[in-house]
Amino acid sequence: MQNRLLGAENAKQRVPLPTPAEMRLLQILWEMGEGTVDDVVKAHPVKERPNYKTTQTLLRIMEQKGLITHEVRVRVFVFRPLVDRKTIDQHSVQALLSRNFGGSASDLFINLLEAGPIKESELDELEAYITEYRNRRSKPD
């Protein structure tokens, strides 16, 4: 069993994208840091709580995929993520970019802008980030 946190580079290369159901569980584990099956189930809103056995099965599958790991504490499995949110977010965006936009970041960005209203503050934030990104890229390491 793998008991170390995967580095961003390793995770991008070896960890598959989580399914939507797995992503919900990962988000809970990222928020909690770690938790038992019962903790993960109870972290859902009451009306949206998944079945215990289904959650347990998903956590085992996620462990086989290298997304999480567990340790046994007093006869209880405690799960924790092996990949961080940023790694999965970047991996997801790269997959979306490749699958839907032929690898074109500008096509993705244009579609994002045209998909719905964006607050002025968000546009300002995006402009500032683009400027910062350009400045970082133009400076030698």
Sequence and secondary structure as in RCSB ss.txt:
>XXXX:A:sequence
MQNRLLGAENAKQRVPLPTPAEMRLLQILWEMGEGTVDDVVKAHPVKERPNYKTTQTLLRIMEQKGLITHEVRVR
VFVFRPLVDRKTIDQHSVQALLSRNFGGSASDLFINLLEAGPIKESELDELEAYITEYRNRRSKPD
>XXXX:A:secstr
   S   HHHHHHH     HHHHHHHHHHHHHSSB HHHHHHTS GGG   HHHHHHHHHHHHHHTSEEEEEETT
EEEEEESS HHHHHHHHHHHHHHHHHTT HHHHHHHHHHSS   HHHHHHHHHHHHHHHHHHHS  
